[in-house]
Amino acid sequence: NFGEYTEYIYLTDDQQLDDRLVLTLRMTATCPWELDKADLNHSLSLMGQVLIPETSGALAIDLDSRDMVAAFIGDQCVALSPVQLTQQTKPITYMTIYGNNRHEGKRLSFQLWHAANGKVYILKPNTEIKFITNECYGCEGTPVTLTVTDKQVQQLTLQPGWNWCSLYLSPTYSAN
């Protein structure tokens, strides 16, 4: 289980005096994406803000600088950026989104890797974002809002032959 765990260990010496040792463990997940810019020679910029639903249903700004936002064209990761905490503004994601000629005009999709629980969530931008070389989406006063949806992604690495795995998501199937 991901999270931070603290335990106290008490040592008693020969004079019956207790000495407390604090043991803190932080169990973290690893971001599932890597960005390979080898054949991506064009770019655009995006300034965004991630909104996460609270238990009350209200939306809150993502404040965890360990969280990562990824942009995709199809299944290819074309951008990877952390949530950045700044003194001047609310937490922002500054993304340089890479592509090439075959990506021009294609729609981008976004996902959030939430470091606190290691899960991947689908993000919905408040406006359609297409790959257009040298385009800028969002600015300091009006960033693109990327809202966490109720959809999650579970990635499994399967080896040839038998695999033992656990699905924590209910798969959705298309009629095709």
C-alpha positions as CSV (number, residue, x, y, z in Angstrom):
1,N,0.0,0.0,0.0
2,F,1.2,3.4,-0.9
3,G,1.5,6.1,1.7
4,E,3.6,7.2,4.7
5,Y,3.8,5.0,7.7
6,T,5.3,5.8,11.1
7,E,6.1,3.4,13.9
8,Y,7.7,3.9,17.3
9,I,10.1,1.4,18.6
10,Y,10.9,1.6,22.4
11,L,14.2,0.3,23.7
12,T,14.6,-0.3,27.4
13,D,18.1,-0.2,28.9
14,D,19.4,-2.1,32.0
15,Q,18.2,0.8,34.2
16,Q,14.6,0.5,32.9
17,L,14.8,3.8,31.0
18,D,12.9,3.9,27.7
19,D,14.4,5.3,24.6
20,R,12.1,5.9,21.6
21,L,13.2,5.4,18.0
22,V,10.9,6.8,15.3
23,L,10.8,4.8,12.1
24,T,9.1,6.4,9.1
25,L,8.6,4.7,5.8
26,R,7.3,6.3,2.6
27,M,6.0,3.7,0.1
28,T,5.9,5.3,-3.3
29,A,4.9,4.2,-6.8
30,T,6.9,4.9,-9.9
31,C,5.5,7.1,-12.7
32,P,4.5,4.7,-15.5
33,W,5.5,7.0,-18.4
34,E,8.7,8.0,-20.1
35,L,9.1,10.6,-22.8
36,D,11.2,9.7,-25.9
37,K,11.8,12.9,-27.9
38,A,14.0,11.1,-30.5
39,D,11.8,11.7,-33.6
40,L,9.7,14.6,-32.1
41,N,11.1,17.8,-33.6
42,H,8.1,20.2,-33.3
43,S,6.4,21.5,-30.1
44,L,3.6,23.5,-28.6
45,S,3.1,25.0,-25.1
46,L,0.4,24.4,-22.6
47,M,-0.1,26.1,-19.2
48,G,-2.6,24.1,-17.2
49,Q,-4.1,23.6,-13.8
50,V,-5.2,20.2,-12.5
51,L,-8.5,20.0,-10.7
52,I,-9.3,17.0,-8.4
53,P,-12.8,16.2,-7.1
54,E,-13.0,16.2,-3.3
55,T,-15.3,13.8,-1.4
56,S,-17.9,16.6,-1.1
57,G,-18.0,16.8,-4.9
58,A,-16.3,20.2,-5.1
59,L,-13.2,20.6,-7.3
60,A,-9.9,21.4,-5.7
61,I,-6.6,22.4,-7.3
62,D,-4.0,19.6,-7.2
63,L,-1.3,20.7,-4.8
64,D,1.0,17.6,-4.9
65,S,4.2,18.4,-6.7
66,R,5.0,14.7,-7.0
67,D,2.0,14.3,-9.4
68,M,2.8,14.0,-13.1
69,V,0.6,15.1,-16.1
70,A,1.2,13.4,-19.4
71,A,-0.1,14.3,-22.8
72,F,-0.8,11.6,-25.5
73,I,-1.4,11.5,-29.2
74,G,-3.0,8.1,-29.6
75,D,-0.9,5.8,-27.3
76,Q,2.3,7.8,-27.7
77,C,3.4,9.9,-24.7
78,V,4.4,13.3,-26.1
79,A,4.7,15.4,-22.9
80,L,5.4,14.8,-19.2
81,S,5.3,17.5,-16.6
82,P,5.0,17.7,-12.8
83,V,2.5,19.9,-11.0
84,Q,4.7,22.9,-10.0
85,L,4.1,25.0,-6.9
86,T,5.0,28.6,-7.3
87,Q,4.9,31.6,-5.0
88,Q,3.2,33.9,-7.5
89,T,0.4,31.7,-8.8
90,K,-1.6,28.7,-8.0
91,P,-0.1,25.3,-8.8
92,I,0.5,25.1,-12.5
93,T,1.6,22.5,-15.0
94,Y,3.9,24.0,-17.7
95,M,4.0,21.5,-20.6
96,T,6.1,21.5,-23.7
97,I,4.2,19.0,-25.9
98,Y,6.3,17.4,-28.6
99,G,5.3,16.0,-32.0
100,N,6.2,15.8,-35.6
101,N,4.6,16.3,-39.0
102,R,2.3,13.3,-38.7
103,H,0.9,14.6,-35.4
104,E,-0.1,18.0,-36.8
105,G,-3.8,18.6,-36.2
106,K,-4.4,15.5,-34.1
107,R,-6.2,15.7,-30.8
108,L,-4.3,15.4,-27.5
109,S,-5.5,13.4,-24.5
110,F,-4.2,13.9,-20.9
111,Q,-3.7,11.6,-17.9
112,L,-2.6,12.3,-14.3
113,W,-0.4,10.0,-12.3
114,H,-1.4,10.6,-8.7
115,A,1.7,9.9,-6.6
116,A,-0.2,9.5,-3.3
117,N,-1.9,6.3,-4.5
118,G,0.0,5.4,-7.6
119,K,-3.1,5.5,-9.8
120,V,-3.6,6.9,-13.3
121,Y,-6.6,9.1,-14.0
122,I,-8.0,10.4,-17.2
123,L,-8.0,14.2,-17.4
124,K,-10.6,16.2,-19.3
125,P,-9.4,19.6,-20.6
126,N,-11.9,22.5,-20.6
127,T,-11.2,23.1,-24.3
128,E,-10.2,20.8,-27.2
129,I,-6.4,20.7,-27.6
130,K,-4.9,19.7,-30.9
131,F,-1.3,19.5,-31.9
132,I,-0.5,22.7,-33.8
133,T,3.2,23.5,-34.0
134,N,4.2,26.6,-32.0
135,E,0.7,27.0,-30.6
136,C,0.2,28.2,-27.0
137,Y,-2.7,27.0,-24.9
138,G,-3.5,28.7,-21.6
139,C,-1.8,31.6,-19.9
140,E,-1.0,32.9,-16.4
141,G,-4.5,34.4,-15.8
142,T,-6.5,31.7,-17.6
143,P,-4.8,28.3,-17.6
144,V,-6.3,25.3,-19.3
145,T,-8.2,23.4,-16.6
146,L,-7.5,19.6,-16.7
147,T,-10.2,18.0,-14.6
148,V,-9.8,14.5,-13.1
149,T,-12.7,12.3,-14.4
150,D,-14.1,9.2,-12.8
151,K,-12.2,7.0,-15.3
152,Q,-8.9,5.4,-14.4
153,V,-6.2,3.5,-16.3
154,Q,-4.6,0.3,-15.1
155,Q,-1.5,-0.8,-16.9
156,L,-0.4,-4.4,-16.7
157,T,2.9,-5.8,-17.9
158,L,2.3,-9.4,-18.9
159,Q,5.0,-11.9,-19.7
160,P,4.6,-14.7,-22.3
161,G,2.8,-17.7,-20.7
162,W,0.9,-17.6,-17.5
163,N,0.6,-14.4,-15.5
164,W,-1.0,-13.9,-12.1
165,C,-2.5,-10.4,-11.8
166,S,-5.2,-8.6,-10.0
167,L,-7.6,-6.1,-11.5
168,Y,-8.7,-3.2,-9.3
169,L,-10.8,-1.7,-12.0
170,S,-13.9,-3.0,-13.7
171,P,-13.1,-3.2,-17.4
172,T,-15.4,-1.6,-20.0
173,Y,-16.0,-3.4,-23.2
174,S,-17.2,-1.9,-26.5
175,A,-19.8,-3.6,-28.6
176,N,-17.4,-4.2,-31.4
